[in-house]
Amino acid sequence: MEIISEADPSVECDVELPDKDKPILMAAVSSKAGYLLTGDAHHFGRFFGQTVLGVKILRARDDIAPLTRSP
């Protein structure tokens, strides 16, 4: 796990999200994260379970342990 404090502001986000949420997604994208865990169902809810720009969006309460285990 790595904590990213901010996204690269030069990277454009063409995903339909409020301006305040775009840096969250873009920080995950620019860090090449596999997953973005969020409790923001209002803005990210329609993306739960989907991969957006290479990052799978999951609810914070989802159990990701099975997804991160090596085969």
QUIVENCOR-V368309 format. One record per residue. RES is the residue in one letter. PSI is psi as a letter, one per 20 degrees, with the letter a starting at -180 (NA if undefined). D_FIRST is the distance of its C-alpha to the first C-alpha in Angstrom with 2 decimals. Layout:
# QUIVENCOR-V368309
res={RES;RES}
psi={PSI;PSI}
d_first={D_FIRST;D_FIRST}
This chain:
# QUIVENCOR-V368309
res={M;E;I;I;S;E;A;D;P;S;V;E;C;D;V;E;L;P;D;K;D;K;P;I;L;M;A;A;V;S;S;K;A;G;Y;L;L;T;G;D;A;H;H;F;G;R;F;F;G;Q;T;V;L;G;V;K;I;L;R;A;R;D;D;I;A;P;L;T;R;S;P}
psi={p;p;p;p;h;q;r;o;i;i;p;q;o;j;p;n;q;q;h;i;i;g;h;g;g;h;g;g;g;h;j;k;q;h;q;o;p;q;j;n;h;g;h;i;g;i;i;p;i;q;p;o;k;j;p;p;p;q;q;h;i;q;o;i;g;h;h;i;q;q;NA}
d_first={0.00;3.77;6.80;9.75;13.02;15.36;16.35;18.90;22.11;24.06;22.28;24.34;23.13;25.84;24.25;26.41;24.45;25.64;25.20;22.96;20.40;20.52;18.31;15.48;15.85;16.55;13.49;11.47;14.26;14.59;11.05;11.68;9.01;10.25;10.12;11.00;11.53;14.58;17.57;19.82;22.15;24.87;23.41;20.70;22.52;24.46;21.36;19.77;19.43;20.11;18.44;19.16;19.08;16.83;14.20;14.78;15.38;15.08;16.35;14.17;16.40;15.91;14.84;12.23;12.52;15.39;13.66;10.98;13.68;15.45;19.13}
